[in-house]
Amino acid sequence: MKSSRRGFTLIVTFMVTTVLFIFVLGAADLVRANLDLSRSSLLETVAFHAADGGLERGLARLRNHPFAPFKLAYSVDLGGLRKADVQIEAVQTPVENTATGSSSGTNEGISGTSASFSIDLIVNTVIREGGRLSARKKLSRKGILDLPGRQACGRFSEES
């Protein structure tokens, strides 16, 4: 009778070890997926703030230089293999006359100003990790006017 139970302990130990191994693999896979989601969220946040900084840089250029269209690009080293590439474009657009609805002439509908055009700032930001695209963000401010004494900062919009 004792000979038929020989090796039973070895088989039970192997089964318990196998079940524990499967649990550990499942837990490791969940942890890795959670880390990937966290990293992706972090890079999206970095891309948003880099694009927002690009908008501010574009607004500063409009304040300190002639109120005219321009293109500007710069890169920021984020440490390690990460790099943010920011492209800013200021595009001239005609101002629609609020009284007539036409886009020609001047705009007398905004506090008596006579602005004939506005500037749309468009910022595209790309975060790269080791040359591979990791995150992308596009922000814009539309309808920036050159008003006497101050600038109207336009409408903010976010695209991805």
mmCIF file of the C-alpha atoms, coordinates in Angstrom:
data_MODEL
# 
_entry.id   MODEL 
# 
loop_
_atom_site.group_PDB 
_atom_site.id 
_atom_site.type_symbol 
_atom_site.label_atom_id 
_atom_site.label_alt_id 
_atom_site.label_comp_id 
_atom_site.label_asym_id 
_atom_site.label_entity_id 
_atom_site.label_seq_id 
_atom_site.pdbx_PDB_ins_code 
_atom_site.Cartn_x 
_atom_site.Cartn_y 
_atom_site.Cartn_z 
_atom_site.occupancy 
_atom_site.B_iso_or_equiv 
_atom_site.pdbx_formal_charge 
_atom_site.auth_seq_id 
_atom_site.auth_comp_id 
_atom_site.auth_asym_id 
_atom_site.auth_atom_id 
_atom_site.pdbx_PDB_model_num 
ATOM 1   C CA . MET A 1 1   ? 0.000   0.000   0.000   1.00 0.00 ? 1   MET A CA 1 
ATOM 2   C CA . LYS A 1 2   ? 2.814   2.377   0.772   1.00 0.00 ? 2   LYS A CA 1 
ATOM 3   C CA . SER A 1 3   ? 4.365   1.847   -2.640  1.00 0.00 ? 3   SER A CA 1 
ATOM 4   C CA . SER A 1 4   ? 1.294   3.201   -4.493  1.00 0.00 ? 4   SER A CA 1 
ATOM 5   C CA . ARG A 1 5   ? 1.532   6.570   -2.681  1.00 0.00 ? 5   ARG A CA 1 
ATOM 6   C CA . ARG A 1 6   ? 5.167   6.972   -3.519  1.00 0.00 ? 6   ARG A CA 1 
ATOM 7   C CA . GLY A 1 7   ? 5.771   10.201  -5.472  1.00 0.00 ? 7   GLY A CA 1 
ATOM 8   C CA . PHE A 1 8   ? 2.384   11.702  -4.522  1.00 0.00 ? 8   PHE A CA 1 
ATOM 9   C CA . THR A 1 9   ? 4.052   14.500  -2.572  1.00 0.00 ? 9   THR A CA 1 
ATOM 10  C CA . LEU A 1 10  ? 6.237   15.358  -5.543  1.00 0.00 ? 10  LEU A CA 1 
ATOM 11  C CA . ILE A 1 11  ? 3.219   15.654  -7.878  1.00 0.00 ? 11  ILE A CA 1 
ATOM 12  C CA . VAL A 1 12  ? 1.256   17.841  -5.393  1.00 0.00 ? 12  VAL A CA 1 
ATOM 13  C CA . THR A 1 13  ? 4.299   20.096  -4.884  1.00 0.00 ? 13  THR A CA 1 
ATOM 14  C CA . PHE A 1 14  ? 4.708   20.440  -8.657  1.00 0.00 ? 14  PHE A CA 1 
ATOM 15  C CA . MET A 1 15  ? 1.008   21.370  -9.076  1.00 0.00 ? 15  MET A CA 1 
ATOM 16  C CA . VAL A 1 16  ? 1.100   23.960  -6.267  1.00 0.00 ? 16  VAL A CA 1 
ATOM 17  C CA . THR A 1 17  ? 4.295   25.471  -7.705  1.00 0.00 ? 17  THR A CA 1 
ATOM 18  C CA . THR A 1 18  ? 2.721   25.642  -11.169 1.00 0.00 ? 18  THR A CA 1 
ATOM 19  C CA . VAL A 1 19  ? -0.392  27.426  -9.847  1.00 0.00 ? 19  VAL A CA 1 
ATOM 20  C CA . LEU A 1 20  ? 1.757   29.920  -7.905  1.00 0.00 ? 20  LEU A CA 1 
ATOM 21  C CA . PHE A 1 21  ? 3.904   30.511  -11.010 1.00 0.00 ? 21  PHE A CA 1 
ATOM 22  C CA . ILE A 1 22  ? 0.788   31.293  -13.089 1.00 0.00 ? 22  ILE A CA 1 
ATOM 23  C CA . PHE A 1 23  ? -0.425  33.769  -10.438 1.00 0.00 ? 23  PHE A CA 1 
ATOM 24  C CA . VAL A 1 24  ? 2.964   35.480  -10.367 1.00 0.00 ? 24  VAL A CA 1 
ATOM 25  C CA . LEU A 1 25  ? 3.032   35.783  -14.182 1.00 0.00 ? 25  LEU A CA 1 
ATOM 26  C CA . GLY A 1 26  ? -0.474  37.277  -14.178 1.00 0.00 ? 26  GLY A CA 1 
ATOM 27  C CA . ALA A 1 27  ? 0.439   39.789  -11.488 1.00 0.00 ? 27  ALA A CA 1 
ATOM 28  C CA . ALA A 1 28  ? 3.635   40.764  -13.326 1.00 0.00 ? 28  ALA A CA 1 
ATOM 29  C CA . ASP A 1 29  ? 1.643   41.329  -16.527 1.00 0.00 ? 29  ASP A CA 1 
ATOM 30  C CA . LEU A 1 30  ? -0.848  43.568  -14.672 1.00 0.00 ? 30  LEU A CA 1 
ATOM 31  C CA . VAL A 1 31  ? 1.971   45.598  -13.106 1.00 0.00 ? 31  VAL A CA 1 
ATOM 32  C CA . ARG A 1 32  ? 3.675   46.054  -16.496 1.00 0.00 ? 32  ARG A CA 1 
ATOM 33  C CA . ALA A 1 33  ? 0.422   47.206  -18.119 1.00 0.00 ? 33  ALA A CA 1 
ATOM 34  C CA . ASN A 1 34  ? -0.161  49.680  -15.274 1.00 0.00 ? 34  ASN A CA 1 
ATOM 35  C CA . LEU A 1 35  ? 3.377   51.054  -15.656 1.00 0.00 ? 35  LEU A CA 1 
ATOM 36  C CA . ASP A 1 36  ? 2.846   51.507  -19.413 1.00 0.00 ? 36  ASP A CA 1 
ATOM 37  C CA . LEU A 1 37  ? -0.400  53.421  -18.808 1.00 0.00 ? 37  LEU A CA 1 
ATOM 38  C CA . SER A 1 38  ? 1.272   55.627  -16.193 1.00 0.00 ? 38  SER A CA 1 
ATOM 39  C CA . ARG A 1 39  ? 4.201   56.362  -18.514 1.00 0.00 ? 39  ARG A CA 1 
ATOM 40  C CA . SER A 1 40  ? 1.837   57.213  -21.370 1.00 0.00 ? 40  SER A CA 1 
ATOM 41  C CA . SER A 1 41  ? -0.162  59.567  -19.129 1.00 0.00 ? 41  SER A CA 1 
ATOM 42  C CA . LEU A 1 42  ? 3.044   61.250  -17.965 1.00 0.00 ? 42  LEU A CA 1 
ATOM 43  C CA . LEU A 1 43  ? 4.238   61.814  -21.535 1.00 0.00 ? 43  LEU A CA 1 
ATOM 44  C CA . GLU A 1 44  ? 0.829   63.232  -22.569 1.00 0.00 ? 44  GLU A CA 1 
ATOM 45  C CA . THR A 1 45  ? 1.034   65.693  -19.668 1.00 0.00 ? 45  THR A CA 1 
ATOM 46  C CA . VAL A 1 46  ? 4.584   66.691  -20.622 1.00 0.00 ? 46  VAL A CA 1 
ATOM 47  C CA . ALA A 1 47  ? 3.451   67.198  -24.234 1.00 0.00 ? 47  ALA A CA 1 
ATOM 48  C CA . PHE A 1 48  ? 0.544   69.401  -23.108 1.00 0.00 ? 48  PHE A CA 1 
ATOM 49  C CA . HIS A 1 49  ? 2.779   71.621  -20.968 1.00 0.00 ? 49  HIS A CA 1 
ATOM 50  C CA . ALA A 1 50  ? 5.429   71.864  -23.697 1.00 0.00 ? 50  ALA A CA 1 
ATOM 51  C CA . ALA A 1 51  ? 2.730   72.951  -26.180 1.00 0.00 ? 51  ALA A CA 1 
ATOM 52  C CA . ASP A 1 52  ? 1.318   75.449  -23.666 1.00 0.00 ? 52  ASP A CA 1 
ATOM 53  C CA . GLY A 1 53  ? 4.822   76.846  -23.209 1.00 0.00 ? 53  GLY A CA 1 
ATOM 54  C CA . GLY A 1 54  ? 5.041   77.165  -26.995 1.00 0.00 ? 54  GLY A CA 1 
ATOM 55  C CA . LEU A 1 55  ? 1.811   79.196  -27.012 1.00 0.00 ? 55  LEU A CA 1 
ATOM 56  C CA . GLU A 1 56  ? 3.216   81.505  -24.351 1.00 0.00 ? 56  GLU A CA 1 
ATOM 57  C CA . ARG A 1 57  ? 6.447   81.857  -26.292 1.00 0.00 ? 57  ARG A CA 1 
ATOM 58  C CA . GLY A 1 58  ? 4.453   82.735  -29.419 1.00 0.00 ? 58  GLY A CA 1 
ATOM 59  C CA . LEU A 1 59  ? 2.379   85.327  -27.539 1.00 0.00 ? 59  LEU A CA 1 
ATOM 60  C CA . ALA A 1 60  ? 5.579   86.880  -26.150 1.00 0.00 ? 60  ALA A CA 1 
ATOM 61  C CA . ARG A 1 61  ? 7.018   87.104  -29.648 1.00 0.00 ? 61  ARG A CA 1 
ATOM 62  C CA . LEU A 1 62  ? 3.857   88.839  -30.890 1.00 0.00 ? 62  LEU A CA 1 
ATOM 63  C CA . ARG A 1 63  ? 4.107   91.348  -28.013 1.00 0.00 ? 63  ARG A CA 1 
ATOM 64  C CA . ASN A 1 64  ? 7.813   92.085  -28.447 1.00 0.00 ? 64  ASN A CA 1 
ATOM 65  C CA . HIS A 1 65  ? 8.152   91.960  -32.250 1.00 0.00 ? 65  HIS A CA 1 
ATOM 66  C CA . PRO A 1 66  ? 6.047   93.269  -35.108 1.00 0.00 ? 66  PRO A CA 1 
ATOM 67  C CA . PHE A 1 67  ? 2.504   91.848  -35.018 1.00 0.00 ? 67  PHE A CA 1 
ATOM 68  C CA . ALA A 1 68  ? 2.989   89.639  -38.072 1.00 0.00 ? 68  ALA A CA 1 
ATOM 69  C CA . PRO A 1 69  ? 2.948   85.958  -39.064 1.00 0.00 ? 69  PRO A CA 1 
ATOM 70  C CA . PHE A 1 70  ? 6.012   83.861  -38.215 1.00 0.00 ? 70  PHE A CA 1 
ATOM 71  C CA . LYS A 1 71  ? 7.280   80.317  -37.804 1.00 0.00 ? 71  LYS A CA 1 
ATOM 72  C CA . LEU A 1 72  ? 9.442   79.147  -34.929 1.00 0.00 ? 72  LEU A CA 1 
ATOM 73  C CA . ALA A 1 73  ? 10.741  75.715  -33.962 1.00 0.00 ? 73  ALA A CA 1 
ATOM 74  C CA . TYR A 1 74  ? 12.818  74.560  -31.024 1.00 0.00 ? 74  TYR A CA 1 
ATOM 75  C CA . SER A 1 75  ? 13.737  71.372  -29.160 1.00 0.00 ? 75  SER A CA 1 
ATOM 76  C CA . VAL A 1 76  ? 14.010  70.688  -25.459 1.00 0.00 ? 76  VAL A CA 1 
ATOM 77  C CA . ASP A 1 77  ? 16.066  67.856  -23.974 1.00 0.00 ? 77  ASP A CA 1 
ATOM 78  C CA . LEU A 1 78  ? 13.952  66.176  -21.282 1.00 0.00 ? 78  LEU A CA 1 
ATOM 79  C CA . GLY A 1 79  ? 16.738  64.001  -19.941 1.00 0.00 ? 79  GLY A CA 1 
ATOM 80  C CA . GLY A 1 80  ? 17.654  60.470  -20.804 1.00 0.00 ? 80  GLY A CA 1 
ATOM 81  C CA . LEU A 1 81  ? 16.587  59.738  -24.351 1.00 0.00 ? 81  LEU A CA 1 
ATOM 82  C CA . ARG A 1 82  ? 13.490  61.963  -24.230 1.00 0.00 ? 82  ARG A CA 1 
ATOM 83  C CA . LYS A 1 83  ? 13.204  65.080  -26.353 1.00 0.00 ? 83  LYS A CA 1 
ATOM 84  C CA . ALA A 1 84  ? 10.352  67.536  -27.033 1.00 0.00 ? 84  ALA A CA 1 
ATOM 85  C CA . ASP A 1 85  ? 10.107  69.127  -30.489 1.00 0.00 ? 85  ASP A CA 1 
ATOM 86  C CA . VAL A 1 86  ? 7.905   72.238  -30.533 1.00 0.00 ? 86  VAL A CA 1 
ATOM 87  C CA . GLN A 1 87  ? 6.768   73.995  -33.716 1.00 0.00 ? 87  GLN A CA 1 
ATOM 88  C CA . ILE A 1 88  ? 4.970   77.342  -33.492 1.00 0.00 ? 88  ILE A CA 1 
ATOM 89  C CA . GLU A 1 89  ? 3.213   78.932  -36.431 1.00 0.00 ? 89  GLU A CA 1 
ATOM 90  C CA . ALA A 1 90  ? 1.476   82.314  -36.422 1.00 0.00 ? 90  ALA A CA 1 
ATOM 91  C CA . VAL A 1 91  ? -0.976  82.645  -39.307 1.00 0.00 ? 91  VAL A CA 1 
ATOM 92  C CA . GLN A 1 92  ? -2.665  85.865  -40.382 1.00 0.00 ? 92  GLN A CA 1 
ATOM 93  C CA . THR A 1 93  ? -6.460  85.642  -40.786 1.00 0.00 ? 93  THR A CA 1 
ATOM 94  C CA . PRO A 1 94  ? -8.950  88.338  -41.754 1.00 0.00 ? 94  PRO A CA 1 
ATOM 95  C CA . VAL A 1 95  ? -11.158 89.671  -38.969 1.00 0.00 ? 95  VAL A CA 1 
ATOM 96  C CA . GLU A 1 96  ? -14.870 89.292  -39.596 1.00 0.00 ? 96  GLU A CA 1 
ATOM 97  C CA . ASN A 1 97  ? -16.853 92.491  -39.232 1.00 0.00 ? 97  ASN A CA 1 
ATOM 98  C CA . THR A 1 98  ? -19.414 91.783  -36.507 1.00 0.00 ? 98  THR A CA 1 
ATOM 99  C CA . ALA A 1 99  ? -21.802 94.457  -37.767 1.00 0.00 ? 99  ALA A CA 1 
ATOM 100 C CA . THR A 1 100 ? -22.075 93.202  -41.362 1.00 0.00 ? 100 THR A CA 1 
ATOM 101 C CA . GLY A 1 101 ? -20.759 89.644  -41.107 1.00 0.00 ? 101 GLY A CA 1 
ATOM 102 C CA . SER A 1 102 ? -18.217 90.300  -43.855 1.00 0.00 ? 102 SER A CA 1 
ATOM 103 C CA . SER A 1 103 ? -14.536 89.525  -43.580 1.00 0.00 ? 103 SER A CA 1 
ATOM 104 C CA . SER A 1 104 ? -13.309 92.510  -45.569 1.00 0.00 ? 104 SER A CA 1 
ATOM 105 C CA . GLY A 1 105 ? -12.438 95.906  -44.218 1.00 0.00 ? 105 GLY A CA 1 
ATOM 106 C CA . THR A 1 106 ? -11.917 96.641  -40.551 1.00 0.00 ? 106 THR A CA 1 
ATOM 107 C CA . ASN A 1 107 ? -13.584 95.359  -37.434 1.00 0.00 ? 107 ASN A CA 1 
ATOM 108 C CA . GLU A 1 108 ? -15.429 98.111  -35.629 1.00 0.00 ? 108 GLU A CA 1 
ATOM 109 C CA . GLY A 1 109 ? -17.348 95.638  -33.476 1.00 0.00 ? 109 GLY A CA 1 
ATOM 110 C CA . ILE A 1 110 ? -14.609 95.068  -30.884 1.00 0.00 ? 110 ILE A CA 1 
ATOM 111 C CA . SER A 1 111 ? -14.548 98.092  -28.588 1.00 0.00 ? 111 SER A CA 1 
ATOM 112 C CA . GLY A 1 112 ? -14.188 100.512 -31.490 1.00 0.00 ? 112 GLY A CA 1 
ATOM 113 C CA . THR A 1 113 ? -10.950 98.973  -32.772 1.00 0.00 ? 113 THR A CA 1 
ATOM 114 C CA . SER A 1 114 ? -10.080 98.973  -36.434 1.00 0.00 ? 114 SER A CA 1 
ATOM 115 C CA . ALA A 1 115 ? -8.117  95.699  -36.660 1.00 0.00 ? 115 ALA A CA 1 
ATOM 116 C CA . SER A 1 116 ? -8.104  94.348  -40.212 1.00 0.00 ? 116 SER A CA 1 
ATOM 117 C CA . PHE A 1 117 ? -6.540  90.997  -39.353 1.00 0.00 ? 117 PHE A CA 1 
ATOM 118 C CA . SER A 1 118 ? -5.899  88.707  -36.438 1.00 0.00 ? 118 SER A CA 1 
ATOM 119 C CA . ILE A 1 119 ? -3.254  86.085  -35.759 1.00 0.00 ? 119 ILE A CA 1 
ATOM 120 C CA . ASP A 1 120 ? -3.914  82.401  -35.117 1.00 0.00 ? 120 ASP A CA 1 
ATOM 121 C CA . LEU A 1 121 ? -1.163  80.683  -33.117 1.00 0.00 ? 121 LEU A CA 1 
ATOM 122 C CA . ILE A 1 122 ? -0.842  76.942  -33.765 1.00 0.00 ? 122 ILE A CA 1 
ATOM 123 C CA . VAL A 1 123 ? 1.588   74.841  -31.710 1.00 0.00 ? 123 VAL A CA 1 
ATOM 124 C CA . ASN A 1 124 ? 2.471   71.229  -32.513 1.00 0.00 ? 124 ASN A CA 1 
ATOM 125 C CA . THR A 1 125 ? 4.504   69.319  -29.931 1.00 0.00 ? 125 THR A CA 1 
ATOM 126 C CA . VAL A 1 126 ? 6.015   65.868  -30.339 1.00 0.00 ? 126 VAL A CA 1 
ATOM 127 C CA . ILE A 1 127 ? 7.685   63.933  -27.525 1.00 0.00 ? 127 ILE A CA 1 
ATOM 128 C CA . ARG A 1 128 ? 10.246  61.394  -28.711 1.00 0.00 ? 128 ARG A CA 1 
ATOM 129 C CA . GLU A 1 129 ? 11.912  58.656  -26.715 1.00 0.00 ? 129 GLU A CA 1 
ATOM 130 C CA . GLY A 1 130 ? 15.032  57.397  -28.411 1.00 0.00 ? 130 GLY A CA 1 
ATOM 131 C CA . GLY A 1 131 ? 13.760  58.635  -31.779 1.00 0.00 ? 131 GLY A CA 1 
ATOM 132 C CA . ARG A 1 132 ? 10.383  56.890  -31.361 1.00 0.00 ? 132 ARG A CA 1 
ATOM 133 C CA . LEU A 1 133 ? 7.217   58.991  -31.197 1.00 0.00 ? 133 LEU A CA 1 
ATOM 134 C CA . SER A 1 134 ? 5.771   58.737  -27.675 1.00 0.00 ? 134 SER A CA 1 
ATOM 135 C CA . ALA A 1 135 ? 3.234   61.576  -27.402 1.00 0.00 ? 135 ALA A CA 1 
ATOM 136 C CA . ARG A 1 136 ? 1.796   64.364  -29.513 1.00 0.00 ? 136 ARG A CA 1 
ATOM 137 C CA . LYS A 1 137 ? -0.240  67.470  -28.662 1.00 0.00 ? 137 LYS A CA 1 
ATOM 138 C CA . LYS A 1 138 ? -1.647  70.334  -30.729 1.00 0.00 ? 138 LYS A CA 1 
ATOM 139 C CA . LEU A 1 139 ? -2.831  73.570  -29.103 1.00 0.00 ? 139 LEU A CA 1 
ATOM 140 C CA . SER A 1 140 ? -3.982  76.812  -30.695 1.00 0.00 ? 140 SER A CA 1 
ATOM 141 C CA . ARG A 1 141 ? -5.140  80.323  -29.907 1.00 0.00 ? 141 ARG A CA 1 
ATOM 142 C CA . LYS A 1 142 ? -7.327  81.816  -32.602 1.00 0.00 ? 142 LYS A CA 1 
ATOM 143 C CA . GLY A 1 143 ? -8.297  85.424  -33.165 1.00 0.00 ? 143 GLY A CA 1 
ATOM 144 C CA . ILE A 1 144 ? -5.420  87.226  -31.407 1.00 0.00 ? 144 ILE A CA 1 
ATOM 145 C CA . LEU A 1 145 ? -5.816  90.950  -32.025 1.00 0.00 ? 145 LEU A CA 1 
ATOM 146 C CA . ASP A 1 146 ? -3.247  93.731  -31.767 1.00 0.00 ? 146 ASP A CA 1 
ATOM 147 C CA . LEU A 1 147 ? -5.213  96.164  -29.603 1.00 0.00 ? 147 LEU A CA 1 
ATOM 148 C CA . PRO A 1 148 ? -3.781  99.483  -28.384 1.00 0.00 ? 148 PRO A CA 1 
ATOM 149 C CA . GLY A 1 149 ? -2.251  99.086  -24.936 1.00 0.00 ? 149 GLY A CA 1 
ATOM 150 C CA . ARG A 1 150 ? -2.814  95.324  -24.761 1.00 0.00 ? 150 ARG A CA 1 
ATOM 151 C CA . GLN A 1 151 ? -3.334  92.242  -26.868 1.00 0.00 ? 151 GLN A CA 1 
ATOM 152 C CA . ALA A 1 152 ? -6.471  90.182  -26.982 1.00 0.00 ? 152 ALA A CA 1 
ATOM 153 C CA . CYS A 1 153 ? -5.280  86.631  -26.408 1.00 0.00 ? 153 CYS A CA 1 
ATOM 154 C CA . GLY A 1 154 ? -7.855  84.845  -28.568 1.00 0.00 ? 154 GLY A CA 1 
ATOM 155 C CA . ARG A 1 155 ? -9.710  81.577  -28.039 1.00 0.00 ? 155 ARG A CA 1 
ATOM 156 C CA . PHE A 1 156 ? -7.804  78.561  -26.707 1.00 0.00 ? 156 PHE A CA 1 
ATOM 157 C CA . SER A 1 157 ? -8.404  75.132  -28.242 1.00 0.00 ? 157 SER A CA 1 
ATOM 158 C CA . GLU A 1 158 ? -6.818  71.712  -27.808 1.00 0.00 ? 158 GLU A CA 1 
ATOM 159 C CA . GLU A 1 159 ? -6.514  68.970  -30.399 1.00 0.00 ? 159 GLU A CA 1 
ATOM 160 C CA . SER A 1 160 ? -4.705  65.667  -30.261 1.00 0.00 ? 160 SER A CA 1 
# 
